[in-house]
Amino acid sequence: MIRSYCLGQVGYIFEVDKLKICIDPYLSNNVENKYSLTRIFKYQKFDKVINNLDYVFITHEHEDHCDISTLLKIYKSSPNVIFICPSIVSRILTKNRIPQKNIYIPTENKKNKINQETYFIAVPSAHPEIERDQNGNSLYFGYIFYINKKLLYHAGDTSLTKNYLKIICKYKNFDTIFLPVNESNYVRLANNIIGNMSIREAFYLAEILKTKNLVPTHWDMFLENSTCKNEIKIIYKKNKYSFKLKFYPKYL
């Protein structure tokens, strides 16, 4: 059985047997202090998140996904943890004295074994387009996990684009996918908020990928970049979708 918990934004914990995986933990006030955003998802009870972690997956360099304050606390509490990340994020980690031996940059669309029964695949995300550095490395990752005989997909931040669909549609029949629903729009772009796919776009992708369950992400952290939970539920109820809509509990 996989135990899954929400950390807010796109942050999640997966626990199965003795394996503990964390994705994009943001457990500080750095973003709201810097950009004067209103935090609506509290983190004060999340101190135990940083203990006994085996892997931390980071999707990209933005501070609400790659929060160096949180990551340094994790490294201090779990000194054997491995940070999985794009190359651009690895430079941030090494600059902040996280050793190279604790960092792994995956090759996209390749299976990476965690153990005999568990693997992951890094796939490019479009934020808002698929972008690459001078060496051709994707700046934004989503991660596909095969854990406990279940296939999961965590998209990180992504919009729905033609190039992105060409990549992600090679993978289907998921047990659960995690997709952002804080749509990009004029108001957000005017306030330097990139946004991601809309609720309807996320539901559309969930159908294409033939998932059993969809977990909406990136809707609950900051008031200025949030989506109403009831709106997500209403759109789901008014349409006949083949997947189930899920909201995981907070990690308390």
Secondary structure, DSSP 8 states (H G I E B T S, - for coil): --EEEEEETTEEEEEETTEEEEES---SSHHHHHH---B-S--TT-GGGGSS-SEEE---SSTTTS-HHHHHHHHHH-TT-EEE--HHHHHHHHHTT--GGGEE---TT-EEEEETTEEEEEEE--SSS--B-TTS-BS-EEEEEEETTEEEEE--S----HHHHHHHTTS---SEEEEE--B--HHHHHTT---B--HHHHHHHHHHTT-SEEEEESSSSBGGG---HHHHHHHHHTS--SSEE----B--
